[in-house]
């Protein structure tokens, strides 16, 4: 038995546990956030193609009203880089989770507000002005959503599976598209007076349901281990925008170039819908159903493509998707011109489900992997959203390029192909990252900041006084 005077060993403080990664929970949170983002974007795009030209941009020339409605669709893509810069900056300084909660709130409330807007007939010129304001708020929020969700999921993912888990950011795109289409199909079946009066508002009101679910999930998600470690070691960049432009400006430009590929998505979903119903003679419900099925199936194709990219690399699949979409967009418009709905579905399946998924499932991981952790949110948001400006205005540009006649769609398909080739060139010159450990991502930033620290250390070394010889 020990005596009472025996000295007891000092109690050692328990070591702090390392920040915990929760990839499945992060993927779910990103999936739901992207579902809300793209649900809201797709219901707006659908309304811009079918309803808004009549309610907010009445004109004697239907083409003028359609171009005006498509212009408001594109306006959001101008706001997206601003949202990406502002919110991305705070995402790198304050944390990914806080900013992603903010983006959800802005997006959901903006969409709800659009659903309550008076029309041009009721309010005059203020109606389209308020519509643009709501669309700008959507764009500001969306500019930070995809980059933040990608960054958060990537930093929660285990090595060797970053592509797979981060792909769920864009399965939310497919989910949002399907939900938006399902919400609009019964609306388009209403009598015209009912659809134009109150029916079109219902899909916007329903966005509050997705918002509530996504917000609840994100409040129960932990901050990423990468960001917590950066905070602990005081490695949070004081000015992420300045830092990313100083060390990784070429990466921002390459991400912007690759993001132009999203023009294929907006040409297919927004312009293609308008062309199919107003020029090719298809009824609205049939084309909406084709789009919903083709993009809905990509919910399975995207994780598969991303999982393959974890094994063979990101760039080969991105290049395959770019060249494949360039060819199959011609097949899609040929199918629309044929008037055969089965051919339309087969072309849509090949273009969107198979090939475009090879891009859409991989870019969330690949873009985020180009940047160092302290500037990852800002760098990805800046490059991605700058490239998406063209994608946002692609339906309007396509409407202006559309020529009379059966083959009037050819300039539109050529425009889509040019966008694909720009994206392919940018992907070719980007760094392959699928085997790079997460601590070593963003090599230009890591090397640049290391040189800067060395230079500062040399300046701090006191100079030895000169020795005078007798």
VENKAPE-V997764 format. One record per backbone hydrogen bond with DSSP energy under -0.5 kcal/mol. CO is the residue of the C=O (numbers start at 1). NH is the residue of the N-H. If there is no record, write none. Layout:
co = [CO & CO]
nh = [NH & NH]
This chain:
co = [3 & 22 & 23 & 24 & 25 & 26 & 27 & 28 & 29 & 30 & 31 & 32 & 33 & 34 & 35 & 36 & 37 & 38 & 39 & 40 & 41 & 42 & 43 & 44 & 45 & 46 & 47 & 47 & 51 & 51 & 52 & 52 & 55 & 60 & 61 & 61 & 62 & 63 & 64 & 65 & 66 & 67 & 68 & 69 & 70 & 71 & 72 & 73 & 74 & 74 & 75 & 75 & 76 & 77 & 78 & 79 & 80 & 81 & 82 & 83 & 83 & 84 & 85 & 86 & 87 & 88 & 89 & 90 & 90 & 91 & 95 & 96 & 97 & 98 & 99 & 100 & 101 & 102 & 103 & 104 & 105 & 106 & 107 & 108 & 109 & 110 & 111 & 112 & 113 & 114 & 119 & 120 & 123 & 124 & 124 & 125 & 126 & 127 & 128 & 129 & 130 & 131 & 132 & 133 & 134 & 135 & 136 & 137 & 138 & 139 & 141 & 141 & 142 & 144 & 145 & 146 & 147 & 148 & 149 & 150 & 151 & 152 & 153 & 153 & 154 & 158 & 161 & 162 & 163 & 165 & 166 & 167 & 167 & 168 & 170 & 171 & 172 & 173 & 174 & 175 & 176 & 177 & 178 & 179 & 180 & 181 & 182 & 183 & 184 & 185 & 187 & 191 & 192 & 193 & 194 & 194 & 195 & 198 & 198 & 199 & 199 & 201 & 201 & 202 & 204 & 205 & 206 & 206 & 207 & 208 & 209 & 210 & 211 & 212 & 213 & 214 & 215 & 216 & 217 & 218 & 224 & 225 & 226 & 227 & 228 & 229 & 230 & 230 & 231 & 237 & 239 & 240 & 241 & 242 & 243 & 244 & 245 & 248 & 249 & 250 & 251 & 252 & 253 & 254 & 255 & 256 & 257 & 258 & 259 & 260 & 261 & 262 & 263 & 264 & 265 & 266 & 266 & 267 & 270 & 271 & 272 & 273 & 274 & 275 & 275 & 276 & 283 & 284 & 285 & 286 & 287 & 288 & 289 & 290 & 291 & 292 & 293 & 294 & 296 & 297 & 297 & 298 & 299 & 300 & 301 & 302 & 303 & 304 & 305 & 306 & 308 & 308 & 309 & 314 & 315 & 316 & 317 & 318 & 319 & 320 & 321 & 322 & 323 & 324 & 325 & 327 & 327 & 328 & 329 & 330 & 331 & 332 & 333 & 334 & 335 & 335 & 336 & 339 & 340 & 341 & 342 & 343 & 344 & 345 & 346 & 347 & 348 & 348 & 349 & 350 & 351 & 352 & 355 & 355 & 356 & 356 & 357 & 359 & 359 & 362 & 362 & 363 & 364 & 365 & 366 & 367 & 368 & 369 & 372 & 373 & 375 & 376 & 377 & 378 & 379 & 380 & 381 & 382 & 383 & 384 & 385 & 386 & 387 & 387 & 388 & 389 & 390 & 391 & 393 & 394 & 395 & 396 & 397 & 398 & 405 & 407 & 408 & 409 & 409 & 410 & 411 & 412 & 413 & 414 & 415 & 416 & 417 & 418 & 419 & 420 & 421 & 422 & 423 & 424 & 425 & 427 & 433 & 437 & 438 & 442 & 442 & 443 & 444 & 445 & 446 & 447 & 448 & 449 & 450 & 451 & 452 & 453 & 454 & 455 & 456 & 457 & 466]
nh = [6 & 26 & 27 & 28 & 29 & 30 & 31 & 32 & 33 & 34 & 35 & 36 & 37 & 38 & 39 & 40 & 41 & 42 & 43 & 44 & 45 & 46 & 47 & 48 & 49 & 50 & 51 & 52 & 54 & 55 & 56 & 57 & 120 & 62 & 64 & 65 & 66 & 67 & 68 & 69 & 70 & 71 & 72 & 73 & 74 & 75 & 76 & 76 & 77 & 78 & 78 & 79 & 80 & 81 & 82 & 83 & 84 & 85 & 86 & 87 & 88 & 88 & 89 & 90 & 91 & 92 & 93 & 94 & 95 & 95 & 99 & 100 & 101 & 102 & 103 & 104 & 105 & 106 & 107 & 108 & 109 & 110 & 111 & 112 & 113 & 114 & 115 & 116 & 116 & 117 & 123 & 124 & 126 & 127 & 128 & 129 & 130 & 131 & 132 & 133 & 134 & 135 & 136 & 137 & 138 & 139 & 140 & 141 & 142 & 143 & 144 & 145 & 146 & 148 & 149 & 150 & 151 & 152 & 153 & 154 & 155 & 156 & 156 & 157 & 157 & 161 & 165 & 166 & 167 & 168 & 169 & 170 & 171 & 172 & 174 & 175 & 176 & 177 & 178 & 179 & 180 & 181 & 182 & 183 & 184 & 185 & 186 & 187 & 188 & 189 & 190 & 195 & 196 & 197 & 198 & 199 & 200 & 201 & 202 & 202 & 203 & 204 & 205 & 206 & 207 & 208 & 209 & 210 & 211 & 212 & 213 & 214 & 215 & 216 & 217 & 218 & 219 & 220 & 220 & 221 & 228 & 229 & 230 & 231 & 232 & 233 & 235 & 236 & 234 & 240 & 243 & 244 & 245 & 246 & 247 & 248 & 249 & 252 & 253 & 254 & 255 & 256 & 257 & 258 & 259 & 260 & 260 & 261 & 262 & 263 & 264 & 266 & 267 & 268 & 269 & 270 & 271 & 272 & 274 & 275 & 276 & 277 & 278 & 279 & 280 & 282 & 287 & 288 & 289 & 290 & 291 & 292 & 293 & 294 & 295 & 296 & 297 & 298 & 299 & 300 & 301 & 302 & 303 & 304 & 305 & 306 & 307 & 308 & 309 & 310 & 311 & 312 & 313 & 318 & 319 & 320 & 321 & 322 & 323 & 324 & 325 & 326 & 327 & 328 & 329 & 330 & 331 & 332 & 333 & 334 & 335 & 336 & 337 & 338 & 339 & 340 & 339 & 341 & 344 & 345 & 346 & 347 & 348 & 349 & 350 & 351 & 352 & 353 & 354 & 355 & 356 & 357 & 358 & 359 & 359 & 360 & 361 & 362 & 363 & 365 & 366 & 367 & 368 & 369 & 370 & 370 & 371 & 442 & 375 & 376 & 379 & 380 & 381 & 382 & 383 & 384 & 385 & 386 & 387 & 388 & 389 & 389 & 390 & 391 & 392 & 393 & 394 & 394 & 397 & 398 & 399 & 400 & 401 & 402 & 408 & 410 & 403 & 412 & 413 & 414 & 415 & 416 & 417 & 418 & 419 & 420 & 421 & 422 & 423 & 424 & 425 & 426 & 427 & 428 & 429 & 430 & 436 & 440 & 441 & 445 & 446 & 447 & 448 & 449 & 450 & 451 & 452 & 453 & 454 & 455 & 456 & 457 & 458 & 459 & 460 & 461 & 468]
